[in-house]
């Protein structure tokens, strides 16, 4: 199969992004060349980094073990203590730093340019109200019309900021960037990048095609939820793929290793079907 995609887009979606990993693990060996640019956001950015650092299997093993040992998604008793009510931030951060070491980061620097999107709230809102308004816009728009590329937050001056992983010189710096791109208070603390508030980049667009350079070329967009056929944009040189059925795990359920494995396996199955379709064309 003589197929090449110059660019790949990894949408956000929390645990659902493991579908992307399964899909890519099947597709990558069948491609004639490696991609040159990656655009990614939120958990999709973390999955992309682990894949292109050749660390995904290690990452999946670590996170499945961590979710197996984690009993709850909310620890109400921690409201009066020093521990976090939500375990997500510490688990997510620990997974990144456990898997992405300096050698992995250097390998990433040698691979495709992975461009990670974060969201900047408008100055007139500030980080706290920006969080509330941004996630309110995102939830409302998804509920009402479920577009592939939302626009409501952008209409009230939320901005996308795109940072290349090549600008990160240490694993800790890359970890901070990935955490900023997934910043979803109250599950995580409010974060900052380059001394300015940073929120989950999916608030601006959870499918960050605009994070690619203008010369993106033939592009494969890996979604993490199903969309109706009329919702999928028709763009030249751009192919959108989505799961064949609903991914069987909640995006923020950090207690369900079986769901993680099921999402990954569904991606592998859908990846094989996609390769068969390309081979017939």
N, C-alpha and C positions, 0 to 999 in steps of 0.2 A: 504494500500500500504506500504509494508515493504521495504522502500528505504532509503539509507543513502549516503550522500556525505561527505567525511572527509574534503574536501577543496573546496572553491568556489573562482573563479577569476572574478573580476569586471573590464572589459576593460574600457578605457577612451572613451570620445565621447561628452563631453559638455552636452547640454540639452538632447541629445539622451539617456543619462544614466538613464533618468526617465523610459525608457522601462525596464531596469533591475529592478527598484523598483517595477513596476507593476508585472513583472514576478515572483520576489521573494515573493511578498505579497501573491500570489496564491500558490506557491510551498512550502514555509516554513511550513505551518500547516500540509502538507501531508507527510513530512519527518519523519522517525522514530527517528532520533536524530539530534541535532544541529551540524553544522560543527565545526571543531577544529581550522582550519586556513583559513584566507581570504587573498588573494593577490589582490591589487587594485592600480589603478593609475588615476591621474587627477580627473575629476568629478566623475568617478566610485568610487574613494576612499571616496569622500564626501557622495555619496549615501550610500555606505556600512556602514559608520559610523552612519549616521542618522537612517538607518534600524536597526542596532544592538544596538543602544541606545534607540530604541522604540520611535524615534522622527520624523519619516519620515512624518507623516501626518501634524505635526506642520510645518516642513520644507517646504513641498509642498505648504501649505496654505500661508506661509510667502512669498515664492518666486513668487507665482502666483500674489499676491497682489503687490509685488515690480515691477514685469514686467508690470503689468497693469498700474502702475503709471509712469513708465519710457517711455518717448516718442520716444527716438532715441537710436540707437546703436553707433552713432558718433555725437559728439557735436563739429562741426568745429569751432564755435565761441570761444571755450575754448582754442584754440591754443595761443591766446594772453592774456589769463587770468591765474588765479591760479588753476582753476578747471581742472579735467582730461578730455581729449578729448573722451576717452572711459569710459563708466560708469561701465564696467564689474567688475573690481577689487573691488571697494568699495561695490557694490551690493553683490558680492559673499562673501566677508569677513563679511559683516553685517549679511548675512543669516546664516553663520556658527556660529558666536558668539551669535546670537539671539537664536539659536536652541540648540547648544551644551553647556550646563552649567556644573558646577562641578559635579552635581549628574549624569548627562548623561555620563560624562567622567568616573566616577567611575563604572557605569554600563558597559561601554565598556571594562574597564580593567578586569571585571569579565567574559566577554564573550570570543568568539574565538579570537585568536591572529590575529589582522588585520595588515598586513604588507604592507606598502605604498612605492611605487617606485618613486624615483626622478631621473633625469638625470644630470650627471656631464659632462660639456664640457671639451675637452682636454685643457691642460694648454697652449699649443702653439696657441690656438685660442682666449682664454680669453672669458669673458661672452658675450660681445657685438657681436663679430664675431661668437662666438659659437652659439648664438641664430640664426643668419642669416643662417649659414651653416647647423645647425641642422634641422631647419624647412624646409630649401631647400631640404635636403636629404629626409626628411619624405614625403614632398609633391611630389617630383619626383618619389620616389619609389611607393607610393600609386597610382600615375597616370599611371605609366608604367606597373606594375605587380600586384598591390593591394594584397600583401601577408598578411596573418593573423599575421605573426610574421616578421616584417621588420628587415633588418640586415645592411642596408647601413650606418647608423650613427655609429653603433658599429664598422664597418670596418675602420672608420677613428678615432677611439679611444674615442668615447663617451662611458661613463660607466654608468651602473645602480647602484644606491645606494638604499638599502632597509632599512626602519626604522619602527620598531614596534610602534604602538600607545601606548603600555605599557611604552615606554620611554618618553612619554609626561605626565608631572605632572599637567598641567593646561590646561583649554580650550584654552587659548591664544596660548600656545605652539602647541597644536594640530591644531589650525587654521593655524598657520604659516606653519606647515608641509603640510597641505592640499593645501595651496596656492602655496607652492613650487612645489608640484606635478602637479599643474595646471599652472605653470608659462609660459605664452605665450606672450612675448612682441610683439607688443606694447599694446596689450589689458591689460596686467599687467606690472608692473615694473619688472626689473631683480631682482631676489631674491637670498638669500643665506641661507644655512643650515649648521650649525656647521662651520661657518666662510668661507665656500667655495661656489662658485656660484652653484645655483640649477635651473634647467629648468624642464619643463613638462616631467615627466617620460616616457610618450608615445613616445618620440623621440627615445628612445632605443628599446622599445617594448610596443606598446599600448595594448597588451594583455599579462600582466606580469606573465606568468606561472612560470618563473624562479625565481620569488620572493617568491615562496613557498619553504618550507624546502624539503630536499631530500626524506622524508617519507610522501609525500603529500597524498598518497592513492588515492581512487576514487575521481575524481575531476570534478566539473561542471564549465565550462567556459562560462560566459555570455558576448557575443559580443554585439556591438551596431550598426552594419551595416551588410548588407547582403553580403555573399560571395558565389562564385560558389562552387559546391560540390567538385570539384577537388582541390580547394584551401584549404579546411579544412584539417588540419593534422589528420592522423590516428594514434592515440596513445593509448596504452592499459591503461585502468582505467581513461581515460579522455574523457568527452563528451562536445562537443562544440554546443552551441545553438545560433541562431541569429534570428532577427526579421523576421516575415513571409512576411513582405513587408517593403518598405522604411519608416523609422520613419518620421512622418509629421512635423518635426521642424528642423530648422537650429541649429547647435550645439552652436553657439554664438549669437543667436537672443534673446536679453534680453528685447524684447517688445511684446512677443507673449504668454500670459498665456494660450490661447486656444491650442497652439501647445504643451505646457508642459502637459496639461491634456490629449491630444490625444496620446502623447507618453506613458504616464502612462497607459492609458486604453488599448492600443495595447499590452503592456507588460502583462497586466492581462489576456487578451484574449489568447495570446500565451502561457502563463503559464498554463492555464487550458487545452489547447491542449496537452502540454507536459506531464501533469499529466495523461491524458487519454492514451497517448502512453505508458507511463511507466506501467500503470495498465494492459495493454494488453499483456505485455511481461512476 
